[in-house]
Amino acid sequence: MEWPAYKRLQVWQEESVVLVRINRPEAANALDRATATELRDAVERAREAADVRALVLTGAGDRVFCAGADLKERREWKGKEYEARRPLVELWQALDAFPKPLVMAVNGHAAGGGFEILFLADAVLATENAQFWLPEVQWGGIPGGWATQVLPRLLGPIRARWLILSGERLSAQEARACHIVTEIVPQGQLLARALTVARLLAELPPTAVAVAKEAVRFALSTPLSAGVEMEDRLLQIATSAPERETYLAKFFGPRTGRDKQDLAQGQS
């Protein structure tokens, strides 16, 4: 598809995979309102494009993935935060509802919303020098990108409160131990590996991918009994999809073992 000339993003498409890079290195790739609006637009275009099967998100440079909300801009909101942050809220909603594989390539530090945006990914690859932290309480706010809701479910309430209140920095290894990072990759290999993972995920049955993601998203906001009922309904949708027979034949074909091995590389 044709991609617009964004001012704050760089976008490339290689066959069925789109790479989106936040391009504000002078501002630590922070998400000001304009950047959030452009990124949401890119996500929605990728969602609607039939020739896009997976998306990779990264940041410019090799020091910072994303510093979260732009604090210089945020200081000007002066009590109008609820409405002023609407582009960020809409970006989170678009990423959360994105039905295709979403891979995040963390090329450096991820702070605040730049940390929280990772909760919306299907795979998070990080460089060895990456660090992850939530500084919001230290300047008189709280995390507003779902950390207060996701981290207690992921890590338990005590560990979650500690990370939120203390602003402690997690290394890439610690973030992986916390199940936030799926794979640690040498700096020079990050994008190549992220694109490899995205290509492999792009080969999966699209209906099955979409309903599997929806089932997991539903699980975070519902009791187990209701979640199991939803899973049954979504399973029926996946197994009734017209492409299923094609993918069954492919799965049981001679390439299965190699594909699984390639996708799982570095996961052990």
C-alpha positions in Angstrom: 0.0 0.0 0.0 1.0 3.7 -0.3 2.2 5.2 3.0 1.9 8.9 3.7 5.0 11.1 4.4 4.8 11.3 8.2 6.7 14.1 9.9 7.5 12.1 13.1 7.6 8.5 11.8 9.5 6.5 9.3 7.6 3.7 7.6 8.8 0.9 5.4 6.9 -2.0 4.0 8.7 -5.2 3.0 6.1 -7.6 1.4 3.6 -8.3 4.2 5.5 -6.7 7.1 5.4 -3.0 8.0 8.2 -1.4 10.0 7.3 1.8 11.8 10.0 3.8 13.5 9.3 6.7 15.9 11.7 9.4 14.6 12.2 12.0 17.3 15.7 11.2 18.6 16.2 14.8 19.6 13.2 14.3 22.1 14.1 10.7 23.1 11.4 9.5 20.7 8.7 10.9 23.1 5.1 10.6 22.2 3.8 14.1 21.9 0.2 14.5 20.7 1.3 14.9 17.0 3.4 11.7 17.2 0.7 9.8 18.9 -1.8 10.9 16.2 0.5 9.9 13.4 1.3 6.5 15.0 -2.4 5.8 15.5 -3.0 6.6 11.8 -0.2 4.2 10.8 -1.6 1.4 13.0 -5.2 1.9 11.6 -3.9 1.9 8.0 -1.9 -1.3 8.7 -5.1 -2.8 10.2 -7.2 -2.1 7.1 -4.5 -2.9 4.5 -5.0 -6.4 3.0 -1.4 -6.6 2.1 -0.2 -6.0 5.6 0.0 -9.1 7.8 2.3 -7.9 10.7 3.7 -4.7 12.1 7.1 -3.9 13.8 7.4 -0.8 16.0 10.8 0.6 17.0 12.5 3.9 17.8 15.2 6.0 16.0 18.8 5.6 17.2 20.4 3.1 19.6 19.9 4.8 22.9 16.1 5.3 23.5 13.2 3.3 22.3 10.6 5.7 23.6 10.5 8.1 26.6 6.7 8.0 26.8 4.7 11.2 26.9 6.5 14.4 26.0 6.9 16.2 29.3 7.6 19.6 27.8 4.3 19.5 26.0 2.6 17.9 29.0 3.6 20.8 31.3 1.5 23.1 29.1 -1.7 21.1 29.6 -2.3 22.8 33.0 -5.3 21.0 34.4 -6.7 19.9 31.0 -4.9 16.6 30.9 -8.0 14.4 30.4 -8.8 16.0 27.0 -5.2 16.9 26.1 -4.0 13.3 26.3 -6.9 12.0 24.1 -4.5 11.2 21.2 -2.4 8.9 23.5 -5.6 7.2 24.7 -6.7 6.6 21.2 -3.3 5.2 20.2 -3.4 2.7 23.0 -6.9 1.7 22.0 -5.8 1.2 18.4 -2.8 -0.9 19.4 -4.9 -2.9 21.9 -7.5 -3.7 19.2 -4.9 -4.4 16.4 -5.8 -7.9 15.1 -2.5 -8.7 13.4 0.9 -9.7 14.9 2.6 -6.7 16.6 6.3 -6.9 17.3 8.1 -4.2 19.3 11.9 -3.9 18.8 13.2 -2.0 21.9 16.4 -0.4 20.7 17.2 1.3 24.0 15.6 2.7 27.1 11.8 2.5 27.5 10.4 4.8 30.1 6.9 5.7 31.2 4.5 5.3 28.3 7.4 3.9 26.3 7.5 1.0 28.8 3.7 0.6 29.0 3.3 0.5 25.2 5.1 -2.9 25.4 2.1 -4.4 27.2 0.2 -4.2 23.9 2.7 -6.2 21.9 2.6 -9.9 20.8 6.4 -10.1 21.0 9.0 -7.7 22.6 12.6 -8.0 21.5 15.1 -5.8 23.3 18.8 -5.0 23.0 21.2 -5.9 25.8 21.5 -2.3 26.9 17.8 -1.6 27.2 16.3 -0.4 30.5 12.7 -0.2 31.6 11.1 2.1 34.2 8.1 4.2 35.3 9.1 7.7 36.5 5.6 9.2 36.7 5.1 9.2 40.5 8.4 11.0 40.9 7.1 14.1 39.1 3.6 14.0 40.7 1.6 11.8 38.3 0.9 8.1 38.0 1.4 5.8 35.0 -1.5 6.4 32.6 -0.7 3.7 30.0 -2.2 0.8 31.9 0.8 -0.1 34.1 -1.3 0.1 37.2 -3.7 -2.5 35.8 -1.3 -4.8 33.9 1.6 -5.1 36.2 -0.4 -6.4 39.2 -1.8 -9.1 37.0 1.7 -9.9 35.6 3.9 -9.5 38.7 1.5 -9.4 41.7 0.5 -6.3 43.7 3.7 -5.9 45.8 6.2 -6.0 43.0 3.9 -3.8 40.8 3.5 -1.2 43.5 7.3 -1.1 44.1 8.1 -0.6 40.4 5.5 2.1 40.1 6.4 4.0 43.3 10.2 3.6 43.3 10.8 4.1 39.6 13.3 1.3 39.8 15.0 0.5 36.5 14.8 -3.0 35.1 17.6 -4.3 32.9 16.7 -6.3 29.8 17.5 -9.5 31.7 15.2 -8.4 34.6 12.4 -7.4 32.2 12.6 -10.8 30.5 12.5 -12.5 33.9 9.3 -10.5 34.6 7.8 -11.8 31.3 7.8 -8.3 29.7 10.6 -9.0 27.2 10.4 -12.2 25.1 13.9 -12.1 23.6 17.2 -10.3 24.1 19.1 -9.5 20.9 22.5 -7.9 20.3 22.2 -4.3 19.2 23.3 -4.8 15.6 20.9 -7.7 15.1 17.7 -6.3 16.6 15.8 -5.1 13.5 16.8 -8.2 11.5 15.6 -10.5 14.2 12.4 -8.5 14.7 11.6 -8.6 11.0 12.2 -12.4 11.0 9.8 -12.9 13.9 7.2 -10.6 12.2 7.5 -12.5 8.9 7.0 -15.9 10.6 4.0 -14.5 12.5 2.7 -13.0 9.3 2.4 -16.5 7.8 -0.1 -17.6 10.5 -3.8 -17.9 9.6 -5.1 -14.3 10.0 -8.5 -15.3 11.5 -6.8 -17.5 14.1 -4.4 -14.7 15.0 -7.1 -12.1 15.4 -9.4 -14.3 17.5 -6.5 -15.6 19.7 -5.5 -12.0 20.4 -9.1 -11.1 21.2 -9.4 -14.0 23.6 -6.3 -13.0 25.5 -7.5 -9.4 25.6 -10.8 -10.5 27.0 -9.1 -12.6 29.7 -7.6 -9.5 31.3 -11.0 -8.0 32.1 -13.3 -11.0 32.9 -13.7 -13.9 35.4 -12.4 -17.3 34.2 -15.9 -18.8 33.6 -16.9 -16.0 31.2 -13.4 -16.1 29.6 -13.8 -19.8 28.8 -17.2 -19.2 27.2 -15.7 -16.5 25.1 -12.8 -18.8 24.1 -15.3 -21.4 22.9 -17.1 -18.8 20.7 -13.8 -17.5 19.3 -12.5 -21.0 18.6 -15.6 -21.7 16.5 -14.8 -18.5 14.5 -11.2 -19.6 13.9 -12.0 -23.2 12.9 -14.7 -22.0 10.5 -12.5 -19.6 8.6 -12.1 -20.4 4.9 -8.3 -20.4 5.1 -8.1 -23.1 7.8 -7.7 -26.1 5.4 -4.8 -24.4 3.6 -3.0 -23.7 6.9 -3.7 -27.2 8.2 -2.0 -28.7 5.2 0.9 -26.3 5.6 1.3 -27.0 9.3 1.6 -30.7 8.7 3.9 -30.3 5.7 7.7 -30.7 5.7 8.4 -27.1 6.7 6.7 -27.2 10.1 9.7 -28.2 12.1 12.0 -25.6 10.6 9.4 -22.8 11.0 8.8 -23.6 14.7 12.5 -23.7 15.3 13.1 -20.3 13.6 10.2 -18.6 15.6 11.4 -20.0 18.9 15.1 -19.0 18.4 16.3 -17.3 21.5 13.2 -18.1 23.5 14.6 -20.8 25.8 
